[in-house]
């Protein structure tokens, strides 16, 4: 069942990637979606062959850091006011770092923290940073397609990061839920983005229609 959920999440990400490429979203967004699609596909393949507690699976999950680099790239792409960003970015990063460190210290009082819990804590912190940055950027003037992509990615990163910290804070007691919750979040967010973009006219087509309308109005004025 876990493999099926992972495969469906891959289909959702691939669908969203195709929609993003069709609507010519900024390159960082398309690059992230492509990387996320490849990770989901490899995750589905790996999940069929090894257990989630095996060393091979942990090594593969560690490669998620490469996808996180694309997520950070997207999160820092948005045109947040320079004065605000100079204060917001380091403040948010430091706050999340100390929150994660506090959780790690509390967990370490009872017993050594397993590597997969540490990895979940680190990945969760990075995803929370990206999600908060993306959602805060919605106050800036963005194109309609970029608003849709930012909303979907922001909620995806935030919810995944929050669940990652919950999983780490409970020392993996949510393992059964961990086999389905991340995939469910991905399916809802990425399929929602694909449907949202599919129901809209591409940015280039809207610009072309606007140009045609302007030319038509100019032609009418000239004839008058």
ZAKOLZA-974131 format. One line per 2 residues: their letters; for each residue x, y, z of N, C-alpha, C. Coordinates in steps of 0.1 Angstrom, whole numbers, plus 5000, padded with zeros to 4 digits. Example, Ala and Ser with C-alpha at 12.3 -4.5 7.8 and 13.67 -1.06 7.14 Angstrom:
<sites>
AS = 5132,4943,5078,5123,4955,5078,5132,4967,5078; 5128,4978,5071,5137,4989,5071,5129,5000,5079 $
</sites>
This chain:
<sites>
XX = 5008,4988,5000,5000,5000,5000,5009,5013,5000; 5020,5012,5008,5029,5023,5008,5035,5026,4994 $
XX = 5038,5015,4987,5044,5017,4973,5033,5023,4964; 5021,5020,4966,5010,5025,4957,5009,5040,4960 $
XX = 5009,5044,4973,5008,5058,4976,5019,5066,4971; 5031,5060,4972,5043,5067,4966,5042,5069,4951 $
XX = 5037,5059,4944,5036,5060,4930,5026,5070,4926; 5015,5071,4933,5004,5081,4930,5010,5095,4933 $
XX = 5018,5097,4943,5024,5110,4946,5034,5113,4935; 5041,5104,4929,5049,5106,4917,5041,5111,4906 $
XX = 5030,5105,4903,5021,5109,4892,5016,5124,4894; 5013,5127,4907,5008,5141,4910,5019,5151,4907 $
XX = 5032,5148,4912,5043,5157,4910,5046,5158,4895; 5046,5147,4887,5048,5147,4873,5038,5156,4866 $
XX = 5025,5154,4870,5014,5162,4864,5017,5177,4866; 5020,5180,4879,5023,5194,4882,5035,5200,4874 $
XX = 5045,5191,4873,5057,5196,4865,5053,5199,4851; 5045,5190,4844,5041,5192,4831,5033,5205,4830 $
XX = 5024,5208,4839,5016,5220,4839,5025,5232,4841; 5035,5231,4850,5044,5242,4852,5052,5246,4839 $
XX = 5057,5236,4833,5064,5238,4820,5055,5244,4809; 5043,5240,4809,5034,5245,4799,5031,5260,4801 $
XX = 5030,5264,4814,5027,5277,4818,5039,5286,4819; 5051,5280,4816,5064,5288,4817,5066,5294,4830 $
XX = 5065,5287,4841,5068,5292,4854,5083,5295,4854; 5088,5304,4864,5102,5306,4865,5110,5294,4866 $
XX = 5122,5294,4860,5131,5283,4860,5133,5276,4873; 5135,5283,4884,5137,5276,4897,5126,5267,4901 $
XX = 5113,5272,4898,5102,5263,4901,5101,5251,4893; 5104,5252,4880,5103,5241,4871,5115,5231,4875 $
XX = 5127,5236,4878,5138,5228,4882,5135,5220,4895; 5128,5227,4904,5125,5220,4917,5115,5209,4914 $
XX = 5105,5212,4906,5094,5202,4903,5100,5190,4896; 5109,5192,4887,5116,5181,4880,5124,5172,4890 $
XX = 5131,5179,4899,5139,5172,4909,5130,5164,4918; 5119,5170,4922,5110,5163,4931,5103,5151,4924 $
XX = 5101,5152,4911,5095,5141,4903,5105,5130,4903; 5117,5132,4900,5128,5122,4900,5129,5115,4914 $
XX = 5129,5123,4924,5130,5118,4938,5118,5109,4941; 5106,5113,4937,5094,5105,4940,5095,5092,4932 $
XX = 5099,5092,4920,5100,5080,4912,5110,5071,4917; 5122,5076,4921,5132,5067,4927,5127,5062,4941 $
XX = 5120,5070,4948,5115,5066,4961,5105,5054,4959; 5097,5055,4949,5087,5044,4946,5095,5031,4943 $
XX = 5106,5032,4935,5114,5021,4931,5121,5015,4943; 5127,5023,4952,5134,5019,4964,5125,5012,4974 $
XX = 5113,5018,4975,5103,5013,4985,5099,4999,4983; 5100,4995,4970,5096,4981,4967,5107,4971,4970 $
XX = 5119,4975,4973,5130,4966,4975,5137,4966,4988; 5135,4977,4996,5141,4977,5009,5131,4983,5019 $
XX = 5133,4980,5032,5125,4985,5043,5129,4999,5046; 5120,5007,5053,5122,5021,5056,5132,5022,5067 $
XX = 5136,5012,5074,5146,5013,5084,5160,5007,5080; 5161,5003,5067,5173,4998,5063,5183,5009,5060 $
XX = 5196,5006,5060,5207,5015,5057,5206,5021,5043; 5202,5012,5033,5200,5017,5019,5189,5028,5018 $
XX = 5178,5025,5025,5167,5035,5025,5172,5048,5031; 5179,5048,5042,5183,5060,5049,5193,5068,5040 $
XX = 5202,5060,5033,5211,5067,5024,5203,5074,5013; 5193,5067,5007,5185,5073,4997,5178,5085,5002 $
XX = 5172,5084,5014,5165,5095,5020,5174,5107,5022; 5187,5104,5025,5196,5115,5027,5199,5123,5014 $
XX = 5197,5116,5002,5199,5124,4990,5188,5134,4987; 5177,5134,4996,5167,5144,4995,5172,5158,4997 $
XX = 5185,5158,5003,5191,5171,5005,5193,5178,4992; 5195,5171,4981,5197,5177,4968,5184,5184,4964 $
XX = 5173,5177,4966,5160,5184,4963,5158,5196,4972; 5162,5195,4984,5161,5207,4993,5168,5219,4989 $
XX = 5180,5217,4982,5187,5228,4976,5179,5235,4966; 5171,5228,4958,5163,5234,4948,5151,5242,4955 $
XX = 5146,5236,4966,5136,5242,4974,5140,5255,4980; 5153,5255,4985,5158,5268,4991,5160,5278,4980 $
XX = 5164,5274,4968,5166,5283,4957,5153,5290,4953; 5142,5282,4953,5129,5287,4950,5124,5297,4961 $
XX = 5126,5293,4974,5122,5301,4985,5129,5315,4986; 5142,5315,4981,5149,5328,4981,5147,5335,4968 $
XX = 5140,5330,4959,5138,5336,4945,5128,5348,4946; 5119,5347,4956,5108,5357,4956,5113,5371,4959 $
XX = 5107,5381,4952,5112,5395,4954,5107,5402,4967; 5110,5396,4978,5106,5402,4991,5115,5415,4993 $
XX = 5109,5425,4998,5116,5438,5000,5130,5436,5006; 5140,5442,5001,5154,5439,5005,5155,5442,5020 $
XX = 5150,5453,5025,5152,5456,5039,5145,5446,5048; 5134,5441,5044,5127,5430,5052,5134,5417,5051 $
XX = 5138,5413,5039,5145,5400,5037,5158,5400,5044; 5165,5411,5045,5178,5411,5053,5176,5407,5067 $
XX = 5164,5411,5073,5161,5408,5087,5154,5395,5088; 5145,5392,5079,5136,5380,5080,5144,5367,5078 $
XX = 5152,5366,5067,5158,5354,5064,5167,5349,5075; 5177,5357,5080,5185,5351,5091,5178,5349,5104 $
XX = 5168,5357,5107,5160,5356,5119,5152,5343,5119; 5146,5340,5107,5138,5327,5106,5147,5315,5106 $
XX = 5159,5316,5100,5168,5305,5099,5173,5302,5113; 5177,5312,5121,5182,5311,5134,5172,5305,5144 $
XX = 5159,5310,5143,5148,5306,5151,5146,5291,5149; 5145,5287,5137,5142,5272,5134,5154,5264,5138 $
XX = 5166,5269,5136,5178,5261,5140,5178,5258,5155; 5175,5269,5163,5175,5267,5178,5163,5258,5182 $
XX = 5152,5259,5175,5140,5251,5178,5144,5236,5176; 5150,5234,5164,5154,5220,5161,5164,5215,5170 $
XX = 5174,5223,5174,5184,5219,5184,5178,5216,5197; 5168,5224,5201,5161,5221,5214,5155,5207,5214 $
XX = 5148,5204,5203,5141,5191,5202,5152,5180,5202; 5163,5182,5196,5174,5172,5196,5179,5170,5210 $
XX = 5181,5181,5217,5186,5180,5231,5177,5172,5240; 5164,5175,5239,5154,5168,5247,5154,5153,5244 $
XX = 5154,5150,5231,5154,5136,5227,5167,5129,5232; 5178,5136,5232,5191,5130,5236,5192,5127,5250 $
XX = 5183,5133,5259,5184,5130,5273,5180,5116,5277; 5171,5110,5269,5167,5096,5273,5176,5086,5267 $
XX = 5180,5088,5254,5188,5078,5247,5194,5085,5235; 5205,5079,5229,5211,5084,5217,5200,5086,5206 $
XX = 5201,5097,5199,5191,5099,5188,5195,5092,5176; 5186,5083,5171,5189,5075,5159,5191,5084,5147 $
XX = 5199,5079,5137,5202,5087,5125,5190,5091,5117; 5180,5082,5116,5168,5086,5108,5160,5097,5115 $
XX = 5160,5097,5128,5153,5108,5135,5161,5121,5133; 5174,5121,5134,5182,5133,5131,5179,5138,5117 $
XX = 5179,5129,5108,5177,5133,5094,5163,5139,5092; 5153,5133,5098,5140,5139,5098,5139,5153,5104 $
XX = 5146,5155,5114,5147,5168,5121,5153,5179,5112; 5164,5175,5106,5171,5185,5097,5163,5188,5085 $
XX = 5158,5177,5078,5149,5180,5066,5137,5188,5070; 5131,5185,5081,5119,5192,5085,5122,5207,5088 $
XX = 5133,5210,5093,5137,5224,5096,5138,5232,5083; 5145,5225,5073,5147,5232,5060,5134,5234,5053 $
XX = 5125,5224,5053,5112,5225,5047,5103,5236,5053; 5104,5237,5067,5096,5247,5073,5101,5261,5069 $
XX = 5114,5263,5068,5120,5275,5064,5115,5279,5050; 5116,5269,5041,5111,5272,5027,5096,5275,5026 $
XX = 5088,5267,5034,5074,5269,5034,5070,5283,5039; 5076,5287,5050,5073,5300,5056,5077,5311,5047 $
XX = 5089,5310,5041,5093,5320,5032,5084,5321,5020; 5080,5310,5014,5071,5310,5003,5057,5316,5006 $
XX = 5051,5312,5017,5038,5318,5021,5039,5333,5024; 5050,5337,5030,5051,5351,5033,5053,5360,5020 $
XX = 5058,5353,5010,5060,5361,4998,5047,5364,4990; 5036,5357,4994,5024,5360,4988,5019,5374,4990 $
XX = 5025,5381,4999,5021,5395,5001,5027,5404,4990; 5036,5399,4983,5043,5406,4972,5034,5405,4959 $
XX = 5035,5415,4950,5028,5414,4937,5034,5403,4928; 5027,5392,4926,5032,5381,4918,5021,5378,4907 $
XX = 5026,5372,4896,5017,5369,4885,5007,5358,4890; 4995,5357,4884,4985,5347,4888,4991,5333,4889 $
XX = 4999,5329,4878,5004,5315,4878,5014,5313,4890; 5022,5324,4893,5032,5323,4903,5025,5322,4917 $
XX = 5014,5329,4918,5006,5328,4931,5001,5314,4933; 4997,5307,4923,4992,5294,4924,5003,5284,4928 $
XX = 5015,5286,4921,5026,5277,4924,5032,5280,4938; 5032,5292,4942,5037,5296,4955,5029,5291,4966 $
XX = 5016,5292,4964,5006,5287,4975,5007,5272,4976; 5008,5264,4965,5009,5250,4966,5022,5245,4972 $
XX = 5033,5251,4967,5046,5247,4972,5048,5251,4987; 5043,5263,4990,5044,5268,5004,5037,5259,5014 $
XX = 5025,5255,5011,5018,5246,5020,5024,5232,5020; 5029,5227,5008,5036,5214,5008,5048,5214,5016 $
XX = 5056,5224,5015,5069,5224,5023,5065,5226,5038; 5056,5235,5041,5053,5237,5055,5047,5225,5062 $
XX = 5038,5218,5055,5031,5207,5061,5041,5195,5062; 5049,5193,5052,5059,5182,5052,5070,5185,5064 $
XX = 5074,5198,5065,5083,5201,5075,5077,5199,5089; 5065,5203,5091,5058,5202,5104,5057,5187,5107 $
XX = 5053,5179,5098,5051,5164,5101,5065,5158,5103; 5075,5163,5096,5089,5158,5099,5093,5160,5113 $
XX = 5090,5172,5118,5094,5175,5132,5085,5167,5142; 5072,5165,5139,5064,5157,5147,5069,5143,5148 $
XX = 5073,5137,5136,5079,5124,5136,5091,5123,5144; 5100,5133,5143,5112,5133,5151,5110,5135,5166 $
XX = 5101,5144,5169,5098,5146,5184,5092,5134,5191; 5085,5126,5184,5079,5114,5189,5088,5101,5188 $
XX = 5101,5104,5184,5110,5093,5182,5106,5082,5172; 5098,5086,5162,5094,5076,5152,5082,5068,5155 $
XX = 5075,5073,5166,5063,5065,5170,5052,5067,5159; 5053,5077,5150,5044,5079,5140,5048,5072,5127 $
XX = 5056,5061,5128,5061,5054,5116,5050,5049,5107; 5039,5044,5113,5028,5039,5104,5022,5051,5097 $
XX = 5020,5062,5104,5015,5074,5097,5025,5080,5087; 5038,5078,5090,5048,5083,5082,5049,5076,5068 $
XX = 5043,5064,5067,5043,5057,5054,5032,5062,5045; 5023,5071,5050,5012,5076,5041,5010,5091,5042 $
XX = 5013,5097,5053,5010,5112,5054,5019,5120,5044; 5032,5118,5043,5039,5126,5033,5034,5125,5019 $
XX = 5031,5112,5015,5025,5110,5002,5012,5117,5000; 5004,5116,5010,4990,5122,5009,4992,5138,5008 $
XX = 5001,5144,5015,5003,5158,5014,5008,5162,5000; 5017,5153,4995,5022,5156,4981,5011,5155,4971 $
XX = 5003,5144,4972,4992,5142,4962,4983,5154,4962; 4978,5159,4974,4969,5170,4975,4975,5183,4969 $
XX = 4987,5186,4974,4993,5199,4970,4997,5199,4955; 5003,5188,4950,5008,5188,4936,4997,5186,4926 $
XX = 4987,5177,4929,4976,5175,4921,4967,5188,4920; 4966,5194,4932,4959,5207,4933,4965,5217,4924 $
XX = 4979,5218,4924,4986,5228,4916,4983,5225,4901; 4984,5212,4897,4982,5208,4883,4968,5212,4879 $
XX = 4958,5209,4887,4944,5212,4883,4942,5227,4883; 4948,5234,4892,4947,5249,4893,4953,5255,4880 $
XX = 4965,5250,4876,4972,5256,4864,4964,5252,4852; 4959,5239,4851,4953,5234,4839,4940,5242,4836 $
XX = 4934,5248,4846,4921,5255,4844,4924,5270,4840; 4937,5274,4839,4940,5288,4836,4947,5289,4823 $
XX = 4946,5300,4817,4952,5303,4804,4967,5306,4807; 4976,5300,4799,4990,5303,4801,4994,5317,4801 $
XX = 5004,5322,4808,5008,5336,4809,5011,5342,4795; 5018,5334,4787,5021,5339,4774,5008,5341,4765 $
XX = 4999,5332,4767,4986,5334,4759,4978,5346,4764; 4979,5348,4777,4972,5360,4782,4978,5373,4777 $
XX = 4991,5373,4776,4998,5384,4771,4995,5387,4757; 4995,5375,4749,4991,5376,4735,4977,5382,4733 $
XX = 4968,5377,4741,4954,5382,4740,4953,5397,4743; 4961,5401,4754,4961,5415,4758,4967,5424,4746 $
XX = 4978,5419,4740,4984,5426,4729,4974,5428,4717; 4967,5417,4714,4957,5417,4703,4946,5427,4707 $
XX = 4942,5428,4719,4931,5437,4723,4936,5452,4721; 4948,5454,4725,4954,5468,4724,4954,5472,4709 $
XX = 4959,5463,4701,4960,5466,4687,4947,5468,4680; 4937,5460,4685,4923,5462,4680,4917,5475,4684 $
XX = 4920,5479,4696,4915,5493,4700,4922,5504,4693; 4935,5502,4690,4942,5512,4682,4937,5513,4668 $
XX = 4933,5502,4662,4928,5502,4649,4915,5509,4648; 4906,5507,4659,4893,5513,4659,4895,5528,4660 $
XX = 4904,5532,4668,4906,5547,4670,4911,5553,4657; 4920,5546,4650,4925,5551,4637,4914,5553,4627 $
XX = 4905,5543,4626,4894,5543,4616,4885,5555,4619; 4884,5558,4632,4874,5569,4636,4880,5583,4633 $
</sites>
